[in-house]
Amino acid sequence: MADYSLKDQVHFLQAQLNAVVSRIADLEAMIGHRQEAHPGAEITRALLISAREILTGSQFKQLNQFLSSIRKLEPLNDASLQESTSNLLRDFYIAEPALSLGPEEKLVRPGGSPSASIGIIMHCPSQNKSSNHFFDYENPSVKLLIDKGITTSNAYGFDWHWRSEIHEKHRKCPIRDYSPELESLHEVLTLELIKTLPLPLLIIAGSCAWKRYVKTLSAQAKHVKVPISPGAHCSFVLDYHSDQLKRISCHIPHPESLFYNKTLEWELDSTDLALVIDCSLNLVLELTGQASLATTSHFVDIVRTNRKYRPKYPLTSSSPTVKHATSDALVSLTPSSLINAQRYDQVCNGLTISHAYVKEEEALGTHLTLSQYEQSFVDLALQAYGVVAHDVFKKGESLAVTVK
């Protein structure tokens, strides 16, 4: 380090020290609770505790019976369900192209069995779709769900609005460009499927589909929030009809939100988004007898290990908290060293800061030196993005551009 000033050497050493502390915290987290997402059995117990606070005695009894019998449910006549579903789809595939003037082959095809215990509705299920089939393994969002355990063998999946759209740039629901008649046509098909098919466990991904689904619920439906971390919770709806529990629905972030590394309408970082998805799906898979220890923290592990999914915050910022059956109080699983590690970086948006540095470099016509960066940004580059400032400057590159 002879070529660097004493001040620069201090910066390098401080950054390395902070990286070591952060790594120790990560290792302690792995040892203390290797599986950050709660298993389905724990989420089920937590759901019961949260639901007990808002349900009547009769409704709570119904919930217990529903949870204990879900694995024993006998599928309805698959042939009759398949026929009624096929008729609905056939009529829609004829009417929609005539109204939208769009190609029929661009309409999404549902996947799985209509008599499945699990339903999955995910509007615009792709970043870049390679086909019009819902369970398309080449589709990044769907691939994550399939690898978690939501497949054609145990679930029936379909889009809320059925025409494939390229919408990555604005990431807004394309229904806003539909005519009222076309929108109604899509809505009617989806609502008919929800009404006709049993789907006792229903997963809805994304805020657009969830908001529309909530509007269809009866006054008897109960919304239950299950805390899973200091700033995150799983959202469930217990759909009662005439005092009978027909379905449990859960709302998860669209897996696409992890690709963009943004919170969109969720006030969470990527780690908590992944935690919500994992815990919600763990409950669904547990209730159907298909939970796997290997995929308990599938989404959380992806965020932790794959840089393109990395959150803007330090990866140790999210530790699970759940209501345990032994207490109604929140129990935090956060090791003390993780709490200390969080203090090293209070920067909430590293990309915004790096953009400002890039603009400054453009104005100066040269790269900034290490001493011209705030130490917090140097730490952020290491802890959240895996960028070592010393290596960047050694290659004569810009730290801001590398992070950006």
N, C-alpha and C positions, 0 to 999 in steps of 0.2 A: 504493500500500500504506500510505497515510498513516493509515488507520483501524485498522491493526493494530499491536500492540506490537512492540518490537524482537525479542523472543523468537519471536513468531509469524512475523515476516518471515524470521528465520533458518530456521525450520522449512520455510517455503514454498520458500526458495531451495535448501535442502538436498534437498528432495524433487524439485525441478526438475532439480538437478544429477544426482541418482541416476537420474532418468528418462532424461536425455541419455546418461549412461554406458551404461544398459541398451540404449538404442536403437542406440548405436554398436556395442555387442556383437552385437546382432541383425543389423545391416548387415554386419558383418565375417563373421558366420556365413554369411550369404547369399552373400557374395563368395567366401569360402574354400571352402564346400561347399554350393552352392545346393540340391542334392538331398540332404537329410539321410538318406533311406533308401537303402540300398545296392541297386544294380541286381541283377536276378536272376542274371546271370553271376557276380558277385562272391559272392553267397550260395551258389551252386552250388560254386564253388571252395572256399569256407570249409567247406561241408558235407563235401566230400571230405577236407579236412585233418583235421577233427574225427573223421570216421568211420574214417580210417586208423589212429587210435590204439586202436580197440576191435575192429576186424574182422580176421578171418583173411585170408590171401592170397586164398583162393577167394571169400570174401564180398566183398572189396574189388573183385575183378575183376568180380563180378556187378553191383556198384553202378555201376562205370564203364560197363559194357555197357548197363545199364538207362538211365542218364542220356543216353548217346549215341544210343540207339535210340527213346526215348520219342516223338519227333516222327514217326518212321517207322511207328509201330504202326498196323496196319490194324484198323479197328473190327470187332468180331464181328458176326455176322448180327443186324442191328438188329431185324428182324421177330421172331426167336425170343426175343431178350431182352425186347422190348416185350411179347410174349405172356406170358412167364413172370412178368414184373413185374406186368402187368395182372391176372393170376390171383391173385397174392399180395395185391394191393391190394383186389381185388373181395371176396375172402373176409374180409379184415380189415374193410372198410367195412360188411359185413353183421353180423359177429360183435361188433364193438366197441360200437355203439349198443345192442344187445340186452343187453350186460353192464354198460355204464356208465349206461344210461338217458339218455344225452345225445344231442343232435341230430346226425344224420349229417353235416349240412352244416358243422358246426364241426370236422370232421376235416380236417387239412391235406392238400392235394393236392401231390405232388411236381412239380417242374418240370424241363424239359430232357430230354435223351435218355439212356436207361439205358446206352447204349454210349459215353457221353462219356469222355474221358480224365481229366476232373476231376470229383471228387465233393465236395459240400459238405453237411455235416450241422450243423445249427444248432438247438439246442433252444429252443423258444419264440422264434421269429424276429421278434418284434415288441414294440414298446412299446405301440402301439395298432394292431392289425391292421385293415385295411380290407377284406380278403377272406381266404379260406381257401387261396389259392394261395401256394406257397412263394416264387416269384419275383414278389412284389407290389411294384411300384415305389413305391407309396404308403406302404410300410412303411419307416420310417427306417433300420433296421438293414440291410435288404436293399438299399435304395437305395444305400447306401455301397458295398456289394459290387459291385453292378451297375456303378456309375460307375467302380469300380476295374478292371473287366474280367471279372468272374465273372458270366456271363449264361447264358440258356437255350441259346445257340448253342454253348457250349463246356463246359457243366457240367450235372450232374444233382444237384438239391438236394432235400433232404427233412429233416423234423424227426426228432429221436430219439424223442420222445414226441409222438404225432400229433394230440392234441386241442388246439385253440387255447384259450389261457387268458389271462385278464387277471391279471397278476401283478406289475405295476410296484411296488406298495407294499412288498411284502416281498422281491421278486426272489429267491424260492426256487423250486426245482423243484416244480411242482404234483404230480409223481408221488407225493409224500409223502402225498397225500390219496387215492391209488388203493388199491383192494383188491389183495391179492397176485395174484389171478387177472387183474385188469385190467392191472396192471403187467406181468405176464408176457406178455400178449397184445401189448402195445406193443413190448416188448423182442424178442420172437420175430420180428415183422415187420422191425424194423430190422436185426437180426443176419442174417436171411435175405437181405436186400438187400445187406448188406456182403459176405456170402459168395458170393452169386450173381453180382453185377455185377462187371465187371473193375475199373473206377475205379482205375487205376494211381497216380493222384495224388489223395489224399483230404485234404480240409480239414475240421477239426472245430473249431467255435467254441464257446467256453464250457467251464467246468470240469466241469459235470454230465455232458455228453455225452462229454468226454474221459476222465473217470474210468471210465465204463462201458465205453468202447471199449478202454481199456488192459487191463481184466479179461479181454477176449476174445482177447488176443494169445497166440501160442504162445511157448514157451521160447526159440525161435530168434530172436525179434524183438529188435532192437537199438535202444536209445534214444540219440539223438545230440543234444547241445546245441551250438548255434552262437552264440558271443558276438557281439553286434552293438553294444553300448554298455557303459560301465563297470558298469551294474547290470541289464542286460537280455540275454536270449538267445532265439533261436528254438528250439523243441522239435520234433524230428522222430523218427519211428519207421520203421525199415527192417524191413518185415515179410517175413522169410524163411520159406519153406516147403520142406522137403527140399532145402535149400541153393540154392533158387531165390528170387530177390527178386521177390515178387509185387506189392508196393505200397510207396510212400512216403507216410506220413501226417504231417501237421503240425498242431500245436495253436496256435490263435490266440485272443486274448481275444474275447469276444463284443462286437461293435460297440456293443451296448447300453451297455457299461461306460463309453463315452465320453460318453453322454448324462447319466449321473449324476455325472460328474466325480469318481468315487471309484475306489479301486483294487480294491474287492471282495476277492477272494482273491488278487489279484495285488499283490505288494509293489512296485508301480511307479506313477509318476504318469501322467497322460493322454498326455504326449508319448512316453514309452517304450512305453505300450500301443499307441499308433498306430504306432510304429516296428516293433514286433514283427509287427503285422498287415501292414504294407507289405512288410517284408523277406520274410516267409513267402510272401505271395501273389506277390511278384516272382519268387521261385524257380519257383513253379508255372506262372506265365504265361510265363516264359522257356523252361522245358522244353517247353512246348507251342507255342512260336513265336508267342506272342500278347502279348509284353511291349510296353509303350508308354512312351516316355520321358516323355510328358506326365503319366502317372499313377504314376510311380515313387514319389513321395512323397505320394500322394493323401491318406492318412489323416493324415500328419504335417502337411501343409499345412492341412487342415481344423482341426486342433487349434490351429495357430498363428494362423490368421486369423479363426476363428469363436469369439466369446466364450463361447457356451454350452458349448463343448467345452474351454475353457481349463483347464489344470491348476492346482493350487494353488501349485505351485512356479514360479519364474521360467522363462519359456519357453526360456532358454538353458541349462537344466540338463542337457539330454540331447544329447550329440554322439555320432555313431556310432563304434563301435570294432568291428573285424572282423579275423578271422585272414586274412591275405593269403597267397597261394600262395608268396610268396617267403620267408615266415618263419612259424614256429609261434608267434611271440610276438604279443601283442596290440598293435595299432597304434592309438593314440589320434589322432583328428582334431580335438581340441578346441583352438581358438585360445587363446593366453594371456590375451587380454582377456576371453574368456568365463569362464575360471576366476576371474579377478578379480571379474567381475560377480556371480558366485555368492555372494561374501562379503557382499554388501550385504543379503542377506535370508536368515536362517536359520529363518524361521517356516515350520513344516511344515503348519499347518492354519489358514489365514486365516479360514475360516468359523467355526471354534470360537472364535477370539479375538473376531471381530466379534459373535458371539452374546453373549459375556460383556459387551462394551461396551453392547449393546442392553439387557441386563438392568440394567446400572448406570444407564443413562439412564431406564429405567422406574422404578427406585427413587428417582432424583433428581427425576423429573417434568420433565426438561428435557434438551436436547441437550448433549453434552459439547463443550467448546471444543477448538480445535486443540491447545493446550498440554497438554490432559488425555489426549491419545493418545500412545502410545509411537511414537517416530520410525520404528521398524521396521514398524509397522502402516501408517503413512502411506506408506512406501516400497512395501509390499506392495500397497496399493490401486492405486498407479500401475503397478507393474511387472507384476503378475499379473492385475489386473482392469481396468486402463485407467481407473481412477477418479482424477481430479485433485482433491485435497482442497480447494484454493482455490476451485474452481468449486462444490463441494458447500456449503461454508460461505457463499459469496456468495449462494446461493439460500435460505439459512436451513434447510438440511436436515441430517440426521444422516449422518455418514460411515460409521458402523457399519451403519446400515440400508441405505445405498446399496450397500455391499459385500455384505451378507447377501442 
